[in-house]
Amino acid sequence: MRAALRSGALALGLLVWVAGGLGAQDVRELDPLSPLESSYRRSVELLLDSARLAGLPTGPIESKALEGISKKVSGRQIVTVVRDVFRSLLRAQSSLGLRASPAELTAGANALRVGITSVELAHLASTRGSKDLTVPLVVLSDLVTRGVPRDPASQTIFQLWQRGAADDDFLGLWRGVERDIVSGTDPGIALMNRAREIPSRGPPPTTPPAGDRPDDSENRNR
Amino acid sequence: MTDQFDSLDPELRQIVAEARRPVAMGEGARVRLMQAIRSAPAPRRARLEWVLRPRQIALPPWATVALAAGLVGIGVIGGTLVTDRDGPSAEQPSAVVAGTPQLPDSLVPRTIKFVLVAPAAARVSVVGDFNGWNTSATPMQTRGANGMWTVYVPLHPGLHTYSFVVDGQFVNDPTAPLAPDDGFGSRNSIMFVKGSSL
């Protein structure tokens, strides 16, 4: 009788444990921010609302919060980093203009976070025409992250952009520089050497209409 | 029985005697009665009567545990099959794209192959903005002993931030551009997925 009771209790415990685990998983899928403590969660949700109101993509903000949860970072630190992402997106929008795509804004925000200035971003955006800035900005951020000095990196990307370089050119430049850095070349020299290999693709893109230009007042302040 | 009858109240005995008196029936009455019974539809038996009939089943404790575990297992496997995003269907990019021809390019997912060489790893997965950074959502598979881990993931056009998780450690993709410091002490990788018209 006692053995039967013990087995029954074990079965019940097993069921409760499994059901509890599945329940927690379901809640996480339905409400991914649920692991955050309520006050930090409220802060993240406020930032998401602010991003929506400002016309910013909310994906990078929510993704950063989820990344923090996944990496088991404290709620306080998650909110700090998420707020930083929000500010970067706002500055990127101000520099790249309201017609910048979510991908361009995300890439622009990343570039700002590695030290590229709003003025440099606006300079790049002012000659974008109908071309997409995402790949040049991704490559620029990567180069600075890998140790290429900021000014030469920014100038080289801008010159290539003006010479009509395509996405494949920028990605080829990135691969070459990355390979050279791994094999021991100074990052700045690697960039100079590899940039020379990229041929000119033709005239620079046309200047966008005046209404699409980024907010100059914001750029003057930076 | 007779004693019981005799002990009844006289009035009651009279009523019972009346009730017992045989009723005179006509010659064909019995035949008509039987014909009427034959022509009347037989009452239908409930088809699920046997299934629905309540019954008690006595199981030993070990069988109860096994039954409970089995039911939970069926539920988990069923749920996994329904919600699995990394199954073999992901290896058919044309099906993914052809299934949504009316959508704009920015909404049509492209199937991306993630590859990582990690010969010493026991478990590898990919996490990123496409799976909510869920470390168990997109496990990678390895075949043979070359240590190459792969997985196919449908991604919408746009910029994606991701990382590999090798035995619990976040590792950036050595073949992709780096994102800036993630703010949490490590670096992620960046992937730009173009729409078909980009």
Contacts between the chains, C-beta under 8 A, distances in Angstrom:
chain1	res1	chain2	res2	distance
A	3	B	61	7.1
A	4	B	60	7.9
A	4	B	61	4.8
A	6	B	61	8.0
A	7	B	61	3.1
A	7	B	62	6.4
A	7	B	64	7.1
A	7	B	65	6.2
A	8	B	61	5.9
A	8	B	64	6.8
A	10	B	65	6.5
A	11	B	61	7.3
A	11	B	64	5.4
A	11	B	65	4.3
A	11	B	68	5.2
A	14	B	65	7.0
A	14	B	68	6.6
A	14	B	69	6.7
A	14	B	72	8.0
A	15	B	68	5.5
A	15	B	72	6.9
A	18	B	72	4.9
A	18	B	76	8.0
A	19	B	72	7.7
A	22	B	75	7.8
A	22	B	76	7.3
A	22	B	79	7.9
A	28	B	134	7.8
A	32	B	132	5.0
A	59	B	129	6.2
A	60	B	129	7.4
A	60	B	161	7.7
A	63	B	128	7.8
A	63	B	129	3.8
A	63	B	132	7.9
A	63	B	133	7.1
A	63	B	161	6.5
A	64	B	182	7.8
A	64	B	183	7.3
A	66	B	129	7.8
A	66	B	132	5.0
A	66	B	133	4.4
A	67	B	127	8.0
A	67	B	133	4.7
A	67	B	161	7.7
A	67	B	182	6.5
A	67	B	184	7.0
A	67	B	188	7.6
A	68	B	183	7.9
A	68	B	184	6.0
A	69	B	133	7.0
A	70	B	127	6.2
A	70	B	132	8.0
A	70	B	133	3.7
A	70	B	134	6.9
A	70	B	135	6.1
A	71	B	133	7.8
A	71	B	170	6.6
A	71	B	184	5.0
A	71	B	186	7.6
A	73	B	184	5.0
A	77	B	183	7.6
A	77	B	184	7.1
A	80	B	183	7.5
A	81	B	182	7.6
A	81	B	183	3.4
A	81	B	184	6.7
A	84	B	183	6.4
A	85	B	183	7.9
A	101	B	158	7.8
A	102	B	158	6.2
A	102	B	159	7.6
A	103	B	157	8.0
A	103	B	158	4.6
A	103	B	159	4.1
A	103	B	192	6.7
A	106	B	158	8.0
A	106	B	159	4.8
A	107	B	159	5.9
A	107	B	192	8.0
A	110	B	179	5.9
A	110	B	180	5.2
A	110	B	190	7.5
A	113	B	180	4.4
A	113	B	181	7.6
A	114	B	180	4.6
A	132	B	198	6.7
A	134	B	159	6.1
A	134	B	192	5.6
A	135	B	192	5.9
A	138	B	159	7.2
A	138	B	177	5.2
A	138	B	190	5.3
A	138	B	192	6.1
A	139	B	177	6.4
A	141	B	177	7.4
A	141	B	178	7.6
A	141	B	179	7.2
A	141	B	180	5.9
A	141	B	190	7.8
A	142	B	177	3.9
A	142	B	178	5.0
A	142	B	190	7.3
A	145	B	178	4.8
A	145	B	179	7.7
A	145	B	180	5.8
A	145	B	181	7.8
A	145	B	187	7.1
A	146	B	178	6.8
A	167	B	194	7.9
A	174	B	177	5.9
